[in-house]
Amino acid sequence: MSESPRLTISALTSNNFTTPAQRTSMIESPCNGICQLHPQTGLCRGCGRNGSEIAAWPSLSRADRLSLLKLLPERMRGAGMKPSFNKDRGDA
């Protein structure tokens, strides 16, 4: 039987943990699990982001994430795709 992993003090004090206030100010990804890049447009069929935007999402600032989220519905409609974001988040 293997021993359970133990958290070290450095793991508990690292920046990998967020406070409740930080979590509420984070912008959730528009990913809805479809995750297929359209061969002609290069846009994800699920969220409307291109590959570079998907890759950059974790490092984008809150302001940059909000700006990108505002562009996605119109971008998807312009490409003939139906925006399908989580309506509970209010970003569609």
C-alpha positions as CSV (number, residue, x, y, z in Angstrom):
1,M,0.0,0.0,0.0
2,S,1.5,3.4,-1.0
3,E,1.6,6.3,1.4
4,S,-0.6,9.3,0.7
5,P,1.1,12.3,-0.7
6,R,1.9,15.0,1.9
7,L,1.7,18.7,1.4
8,T,4.8,20.6,2.3
9,I,4.8,24.0,4.0
10,S,6.1,25.5,0.7
11,A,3.2,23.9,-1.2
12,L,0.7,25.3,1.3
13,T,2.2,28.8,1.0
14,S,2.8,28.8,-2.7
15,N,1.0,31.1,-5.1
16,N,-0.9,28.2,-6.6
17,F,-3.7,28.7,-4.1
18,T,-6.2,31.5,-4.4
19,T,-8.4,33.3,-1.9
20,P,-12.2,33.4,-2.3
21,A,-11.9,37.0,-3.3
22,Q,-9.4,36.1,-6.1
23,R,-11.6,33.3,-7.3
24,T,-14.6,35.6,-7.7
25,S,-12.6,38.1,-9.7
26,M,-11.3,35.5,-12.1
27,I,-12.8,35.2,-15.5
28,E,-13.9,31.7,-16.4
29,S,-12.8,30.3,-19.7
30,P,-15.5,30.3,-22.5
31,C,-14.5,26.7,-23.2
32,N,-17.6,24.5,-23.4
33,G,-15.8,21.2,-24.1
34,I,-16.4,21.1,-27.9
35,C,-12.8,21.9,-28.6
36,Q,-12.5,21.5,-32.4
37,L,-10.7,24.1,-34.6
38,H,-12.6,24.7,-37.8
39,P,-10.2,24.0,-40.7
40,Q,-11.1,27.1,-42.8
41,T,-11.5,29.7,-40.0
42,G,-9.1,28.4,-37.4
43,L,-11.7,29.1,-34.8
44,C,-12.8,26.7,-32.1
45,R,-16.3,25.4,-33.0
46,G,-17.2,25.6,-29.3
47,C,-15.9,28.9,-28.0
48,G,-14.8,30.9,-31.1
49,R,-11.2,31.5,-30.0
50,N,-8.3,30.7,-32.2
51,G,-5.5,28.4,-31.2
52,S,-3.3,31.3,-30.0
53,E,-6.0,32.8,-27.9
54,I,-6.7,29.4,-26.3
55,A,-3.1,28.9,-25.5
56,A,-2.7,32.4,-24.1
57,W,-5.9,32.3,-21.9
58,P,-4.2,31.2,-18.7
59,S,-1.8,34.2,-18.8
60,L,-4.2,36.9,-20.0
61,S,-5.1,39.7,-17.6
62,R,-8.7,40.1,-16.4
63,A,-9.1,43.0,-18.7
64,D,-7.8,41.1,-21.7
65,R,-10.1,38.2,-21.0
66,L,-13.1,40.4,-20.8
67,S,-12.2,42.1,-24.0
68,L,-11.8,38.8,-25.8
69,L,-15.1,37.5,-24.3
70,K,-16.9,40.5,-25.7
71,L,-15.6,39.7,-29.3
72,L,-16.5,36.1,-29.4
73,P,-20.3,36.0,-30.0
74,E,-20.0,38.4,-33.0
75,R,-16.9,36.6,-34.3
76,M,-18.8,33.3,-34.2
77,R,-21.9,34.7,-35.9
78,G,-19.7,36.2,-38.6
79,A,-18.1,32.8,-39.2
80,G,-21.6,31.2,-39.4
81,M,-21.3,29.5,-36.0
82,K,-23.8,29.7,-33.2
83,P,-22.4,31.1,-29.9
84,S,-23.0,28.5,-27.2
85,F,-21.5,30.0,-24.0
86,N,-22.8,29.1,-20.5
87,K,-25.7,31.5,-20.2
88,D,-25.5,31.3,-16.4
89,R,-22.3,33.3,-16.6
90,G,-24.0,36.0,-18.6
91,D,-21.4,36.1,-21.3
92,A,-23.5,35.1,-24.3
